[in-house]
Amino acid sequence: KGISDEANASPLTLSDIEKYRKFREVTYDIFDKDIISLMLLAYRFIHHKTISDAISKIDVSDMIFKPIFSFHPEKKKLTISVKEKSDKNISLDCDASEDDINSIKSELASLTLPEKRCILFLAFSVLSKQACLIKGETASGKSHIIRLFAKMLGKKLNVYQMNSETSVSILTGQSVLSNHLS
């Protein structure tokens, strides 16, 4: 409370609290609870000032972390840790081909820290079976991150272009698309 207009416009919900609980459940003894707090309480904002304010309010300013991604094709696993050479990591099934893994490594090297943290957030969401929403300015890289994450897991991705005028029927299959416009 009192952090900024952006923070006040985006209050915590019961769903956020449930997501925190489920993220902690799937990362217990792997990631510090402060990392989950950062993911859900501070990095939910877009503006750097709001993020800084949130980090200082929840008193985790010394908890800076950088996700590290490792592929293990022989085990068909992707692991993510927050420290070099850490034996504590989360693991996801990965069906990516050897060629895809090489191109993914190249793409990961060019990502910004917030983009890497977004991929970690997506991984937490997959592991905890929680839906997630990625929000950002136009052309900020949201679709790129989602496509990269799907590629990292070797999964097919269905893309629906949506905007404020898109009906939910596009997701529920209740709309019928026509080849003819009248």
DOBAFI-251410 format. One record per atom (N, C-alpha, C): x, y, z. Coordinates in steps of 0.001 Angstrom, whole numbers. Layout:
REM DOBAFI-251410
       x       y       z
       X       Y       Z
...
//
This chain:
REM DOBAFI-251410
       x       y       z
     831   -1171       0
       0       0       0
     885    1246       0
     524    2235    -787
    1275    3463    -824
    2547    3390   -1642
    2718    2341   -2443
    3946    2225   -3232
    3874    3131   -4446
    2852    2985   -5266
    2703    3824   -6446
    1315    3637   -7017
     979    4446   -8010
    -313    4286   -8672
    -421    2917   -9324
     695    2455   -9916
     681    1138  -10571
     400      38   -9554
    1038     113   -8401
     838    -907   -7374
    -587    -845   -6819
   -1086     362   -6610
   -2442     503   -6085
   -3483      24   -7083
   -3179      97   -8367
   -4104    -366   -9400
   -4041   -1882   -9574
   -3090   -2523   -8915
   -2891   -3963   -9069
   -2777   -4629   -7694
   -3872   -4624   -6913
   -3795   -5184   -5560
   -3661   -6706   -5581
   -3133   -7250   -4497
   -3060   -8706   -4361
   -4467   -9270   -4234
   -4647  -10436   -4812
   -5942  -11111   -4740
   -5763  -12448   -4028
   -6860  -13110   -3727
   -6781  -14453   -3157
   -6096  -15407   -4126
   -6292  -15177   -5408
   -5634  -15989   -6426
   -4113  -15833   -6339
   -3628  -14615   -6097
   -2186  -14374   -5933
   -1648  -15123   -4718
   -2405  -15109   -3646
   -1984  -15792   -2423
   -1954  -17305   -2655
   -2947  -17826   -3354
   -2975  -19245   -3680
   -1811  -19615   -4595
   -1504  -18744   -5554
    -370  -18994   -6449
     932  -19008   -5642
    1088  -18093   -4698
    2277  -18085   -3837
    2395  -19425   -3105
    1291  -19878   -2536
    1298  -21141   -1796
    1699  -22308   -2701
    1143  -22358   -3896
    1449  -23453   -4823
    2880  -23358   -5358
    3361  -22148   -5627
    4751  -21977   -6058
    5695  -22460   -4953
    5393  -22114   -3697
    6222  -22554   -2574
    6188  -24069   -2454
    5033  -24655   -2686
    4880  -26108   -2600
    5787  -26825   -3603
    5840  -26333   -4852
    6642  -27015   -5882
    8120  -26642   -5828
    8469  -25616   -5059
    9881  -25210   -4982
   10443  -25336   -3566
    9696  -25947   -2665
   10118  -26070   -1273
   11485  -26741   -1199
   12375  -26231    -384
   13747  -26720    -225
   14599  -26553   -1480
   14072  -25887   -2503
   14843  -25655   -3725
   15172  -24167   -3844
   14115  -23344   -3789
   14300  -21900   -3873
   13844  -21249   -2581
   14554  -20237   -2173
   14216  -19467    -995
   12837  -18827   -1167
   12090  -18724     -75
   10748  -18134    -141
   10790  -16693    -629
   11916  -16006    -415
   12034  -14624    -875
   12026  -14528   -2397
   12534  -15552   -3077
   12496  -15544   -4540
   11052  -15601   -5022
   10244  -16431   -4369
    8826  -16518   -4736
    8141  -15183   -4436
    8482  -14581   -3311
    7922  -13267   -2971
    8258  -12246   -4051
    9523  -12253   -4484
    9926  -11329   -5550
    9135  -11585   -6823
    9018  -12856   -7175
    8334  -13212   -8426
    6888  -12719   -8428
    6192  -12920   -7324
    4767  -12593   -7289
    4442  -11196   -6785
    5294  -10644   -5928
    4959   -9358   -5324
    5660   -8172   -5968
    6875   -8349   -6441
    7617   -7215   -6999
    7649   -7243   -8519
    7962   -8393   -9095
    8129   -8448  -10548
    6809   -8485  -11299
    5712   -8338  -10600
    4405   -8278  -11251
    4196   -6909  -11910
    5054   -5957  -11594
    4906   -4613  -12118
    5775   -4391  -13350
    5437   -3377  -14113
    6129   -3077  -15352
    7218   -2021  -15132
    6910    -998  -14370
    7817     131  -14214
    8906    -146  -13177
   10149     200  -13513
   11289     -71  -12651
   11151     585  -11278
   10609    1780  -11233
   10437    2488   -9959
    9495    1708   -9042
    8402    1199   -9591
    7452     430   -8781
    8095    -855   -8282
    8877   -1513   -9135
    9569   -2743   -8737
   10541   -2436   -7594
   11324   -1368   -7737
   12278    -988   -6680
   11565    -688   -5375
   10461      50   -5463
    9687     375   -4260
    9154    -896   -3599
    8629   -1813   -4408
    8082   -3062   -3867
    9172   -3891   -3210
   10347   -3962   -3834
   11465   -4732   -3273
   11877   -4165   -1920
   11926   -2842   -1806
   12314   -2264    -521
   11206   -2453     521
    9939   -2395     109
    8816   -2569    1052
    8782   -3984    1619
    9055   -4989     770
    9004   -6370    1275
   10361   -6824    1800
   11323   -5900    1835
   12629   -6110    2464
   13376   -7313    1893
   13501   -7349     582
   14281   -8415     -70
   15273   -7798   -1052
   15739   -6579    -764
   16625   -5880   -1690
   17957   -6595   -1899
   18361   -7432    -940
   19611   -8161   -1113
   19406   -9493   -1849
   18188   -9798   -2229
   17867  -11073   -2876
   17833  -10883   -4398
   18976  -10637   -4985
   19079  -10515   -6429
   19463  -11895   -6969
   18741  -12360   -7969
   19040  -13678   -8504
   18945  -13677  -10020
   19676  -14589  -10615
   19725  -14705  -12066
   19472  -16173  -12419
   18331  -16467  -13054
   18040  -17861  -13411
   19094  -18445  -14364
   19458  -19688  -14106
   20425  -20408  -14931
   19717  -21631  -15500
   19739  -21754  -16824
   19024  -22819  -17519
   20014  -23873  -18008
   19701  -25143  -17752
   20556  -26244  -18213
   19686  -27305  -18880
   20173  -27822  -19999
   19454  -28869  -20719
   20161  -30199  -20518
   19364  -31234  -20351
   19876  -32594  -20186
   19114  -33498  -21156
   19520  -33464  -22456
   18780  -34208  -23480
   18688  -35711  -23207
   19732  -36264  -22591
   19722  -37706  -22312
   18620  -38073  -21323
   18286  -37146  -20425
   17214  -37369  -19449
   15902  -36715  -19882
   15969  -35962  -21012
   14824  -35182  -21494
   14323  -34226  -20404
   15269  -33477  -19830
   14954  -32548  -18749
   15576  -31186  -18994
   14873  -30167  -18534
   15367  -28798  -18459
   15413  -28484  -16975
   16561  -28017  -16496
   16644  -27620  -15094
   16906  -26121  -15013
   16373  -25518  -13955
   16561  -24090  -13721
   17007  -23914  -12273
   18118  -23210  -12099
   18614  -22906  -10755
   18849  -21403  -10675
   19161  -20934   -9481
   19431  -19498   -9326
   20859  -19218   -8895
   21673  -20265   -8812
   23084  -20102   -8475
   23889  -21023   -9366
   25095  -20569   -9732
   26015  -21402  -10511
   26310  -22686   -9749
   26359  -23776  -10463
   26730  -25082   -9913
   25939  -25451   -8669
   24661  -25114   -8656
   23806  -25453   -7524
   23154  -26806   -7773
   23041  -27601   -6715
   22336  -28862   -6852
   20847  -28690   -6568
   20458  -27464   -6199
   19047  -27165   -5970
   18479  -26487   -7210
   17567  -27193   -7878
   16968  -26642   -9087
   15601  -27257   -9301
   14835  -26610  -10163
   13567  -27210  -10569
   13803  -27906  -11904
   12983  -28894  -12173
   13180  -29701  -13365
   11861  -29831  -14121
   11935  -29624  -15431
   10761  -29761  -16298
   11074  -30758  -17404
   10052  -31479  -17854
   10235  -32360  -19002
   10562  -31519  -20219
   11490  -31999  -21036
   11947  -31252  -22205
   12075  -32201  -23383
   11245  -32006  -24390
   11293  -32825  -25592
   11942  -32099  -26762
   12730  -31075  -26483
   13378  -30302  -27547
   14478  -31137  -28196
   14623  -30960  -29497
   15669  -31683  -30229
   17032  -31060  -29939
   18086  -31788  -30272
   19458  -31300  -30092
   19662  -29977  -30821
   19162  -29891  -32068
   19289  -28658  -32851
   18552  -27508  -32174
   17329  -27791  -31691
   16564  -26751  -31001
   17291  -26291  -29747
   17864  -27222  -29014
   18568  -26872  -27771
   19719  -25915  -28062
   20462  -26163  -29136
   21567  -25252  -29483
   21065  -23860  -29823
   19963  -23765  -30569
   19440  -22428  -30893
   18816  -21770  -29657
   18222  -22567  -28776
   17639  -22026  -27538
   18739  -21435  -26657
   19852  -22137  -26538
   20971  -21629  -25720
   21442  -20272  -26230
   21477  -20138  -27540
   21877  -18869  -28135
   20856  -17779  -27804
   19580  -18108  -27907
   18528  -17134  -27588
   18554  -16764  -26108
   18752  -17744  -25233
   18798  -17466  -23792
   19928  -16509  -23444
   21047  -16637  -24132
   22197  -15768  -23865
   21881  -14307  -24171
   20938  -14067  -25078
   20621  -12693  -25458
   19455  -12090  -24657
   18841  -12881  -23777
   17707  -12369  -23011
   18163  -11446  -21882
   17311  -10503  -21554
   17564   -9633  -20405
   17229  -10395  -19127
   17660   -9889  -17999
   17361  -10524  -16721
   15850  -10601  -16465
   15086   -9527  -16708
   13630   -9650  -16523
   13001  -10717  -17428
   13513  -10882  -18630
   12979  -11914  -19525
   13284  -13307  -18986
   14480  -13495  -18433
   14833  -14786  -17832
   13962  -15065  -16611
   13696  -14031  -15838
   12830  -14206  -14669
   11401  -14534  -15099
   10985  -13998  -16227
    9662  -14308  -16765
    9583  -15795  -17126
   10637  -16329  -17715
   10671  -17764  -18040
   10626  -18592  -16759
   11313  -18148  -15717
   11251  -18845  -14434
    9823  -18823  -13891
    9159  -17679  -14011
    7760  -17554  -13587
    6883  -18540  -14366
    7106  -18648  -15676
    6342  -19602  -16491
    6608  -21034  -16020
    7856  -21333  -15690
    8197  -22676  -15202
    7477  -22970  -13883
    7485  -22004  -12959
    6756  -22170  -11695
    5277  -22419  -11974
    4719  -21681  -12926
    3304  -21823  -13262
    3003  -23212  -13808
    3882  -23717  -14667
    3693  -25069  -15222
    3774  -26103  -14108
    4802  -26018  -13279
    4983  -26998  -12206
    3835  -26995  -11203
    3293  -25816  -10924
    2208  -25717   -9942
     829  -25811  -10594
     819  -26017  -11914
    -432  -26142  -12680
   -1345  -24924  -12472
    -721  -23750  -12514
   -1429  -22485  -12344
   -1410  -21704  -13647
   -2548  -21161  -14009
   -2591  -20278  -15173
   -1828  -19011  -14831
   -1269  -18384  -15834
    -559  -17139  -15574
    -875  -16132  -16673
    -632  -14899  -16370
    -877  -13814  -17301
     414  -13020  -17423
     821  -12790  -18657
    2005  -11973  -18899
    1507  -10683  -19527
    1860   -9592  -18894
    1356   -8294  -19311
    2532   -7380  -19611
    2388   -6567  -20650
    3451   -5627  -20964
    3066   -4753  -22138
    3911   -3809  -22391
    3686   -2891  -23500
    3724   -3645  -24832
    3132   -3046  -25855
    3192   -3601  -27200
    4655   -3746  -27611
    4978   -4884  -28218
    6326   -5181  -28721
    7374   -5254  -27610
    6957   -5651  -26397
    7918   -5755  -25295
    8542   -7152  -25190
    8112   -8085  -26025
    8722   -9413  -26051
    7907  -10512  -25398
    6650  -10229  -25059
    5813  -11235  -24392
    5652  -12483  -25259
    5272  -12307  -26499
    5069  -13455  -27406
    6370  -14198  -27643
    7463  -13469  -27771
    8768  -14103  -27981
    9118  -15014  -26805
    8897  -14536  -25587
    9208  -15318  -24389
    8346  -16585  -24342
    7069  -16455  -24649
    6172  -17616  -24633
    6595  -18629  -25691
    6912  -18146  -26890
    7370  -19055  -27958
    8674  -19754  -27566
    9592  -19011  -26980
   10859  -19582  -26550
   10637  -20631  -25460
    9771  -20339  -24517
    9494  -21288  -23437
    8899  -22581  -23998
    7969  -22472  -24929
    7391  -23666  -25564
    8479  -24453  -26293
    9353  -23740  -26978
   10462  -24384  -27695
   11406  -25075  -26704
   11650  -24439  -25552
   12506  -25021  -24530
   11954  -26362  -24041
   10635  -26446  -23974
    9996  -27673  -23501
    9723  -28658  -24635
    9930  -28192  -25883
    9655  -29047  -27036
    8168  -29253  -27241
    7378  -28257  -26918
    5919  -28359  -26999
    5368  -27515  -28137
    4239  -27964  -28668
    3517  -27207  -29699
    2803  -26050  -29011
    2811  -24914  -29660
    2177  -23726  -29094
    1073  -23260  -30021
    -115  -23087  -29474
   -1221  -22491  -30224
   -1294  -21022  -29835
   -1262  -20149  -30822
   -1253  -18712  -30565
   -2586  -18110  -30988
   -3169  -17345  -30103
   -4387  -16595  -30393
   -4064  -15126  -30195
   -4157  -14347  -31255
   -3935  -12904  -31138
   -5177  -12296  -30511
   -5009  -11620  -29410
   -6152  -11071  -28687
   -5916   -9597  -28388
   -6999   -8904  -28197
   -6956   -7512  -27773
   -8201   -7235  -26946
   -8427   -5994  -26598
   -9553   -5658  -25725
  -10909   -5949  -26357
  -10943   -6119  -27674
  -12215   -6400  -28341
  -12405   -7882  -28670
  -11460   -8725  -28311
  -11547  -10153  -28597
  -12540  -10807  -27650
  -13391  -11636  -28193
  -14378  -12345  -27399
  -13772  -13611  -26819
  -14250  -14022  -25663
  -13782  -15250  -25034
  -14146  -16468  -25884
  -15090  -16323  -26804
  -15510  -17453  -27629
  -14366  -18004  -28491
  -13360  -17194  -28763
  -12215  -17689  -29532
  -11482  -18784  -28755
  -11530  -18737  -27427
  -10872  -19739  -26588
  -11780  -20927  -26272
  -13073  -20682  -26216
  -14003  -21746  -25861
  -14486  -22534  -27063
  -14135  -22052  -28269
  -14528  -22770  -29483
  -15966  -22551  -29878
  -16603  -21537  -29325
  -18000  -21292  -29635
  -18193  -20318  -30785
  -17103  -19795  -31321
  -17250  -18893  -32465
  -17000  -19679  -33728
  -17602  -19247  -34797
  -17417  -19878  -36096
  -16782  -18861  -37002
  -15628  -19183  -37523
  -14937  -18278  -38431
  -15431  -18531  -39843
  -15652  -17492  -40573
  -16161  -17611  -41932
  -15121  -17143  -42919
  -15111  -17796  -44070
  -14205  -17384  -45157
  -14787  -16211  -45931
  -16039  -15915  -45708
  -16711  -14865  -46466
  -17095  -13721  -45526
  -16803  -12530  -45950
  -17231  -11352  -45206
  -18396  -10721  -45925
  -19400  -10297  -45202
  -20539   -9658  -45866
  -20519   -8174  -45688
//
